[in-house]
Amino acid sequence: MAIGKERRSRRPTAAKKRAVEVLELLQQQQ
């Protein structure tokens, strides 16, 4: 169960991190 939870929470975390980086880059360009 713990492994499944870690795997599940790891995917959205990485996606969120990338989204935040992209948003920051866009804000810097504007």
C-alpha angles and dihedrals in degrees: 000000000000092000092050091049092049091049091049096047092044095062098053091042092058091046091049091049091052092047090052091050091050092048090050092050091050091050091051092051094050 
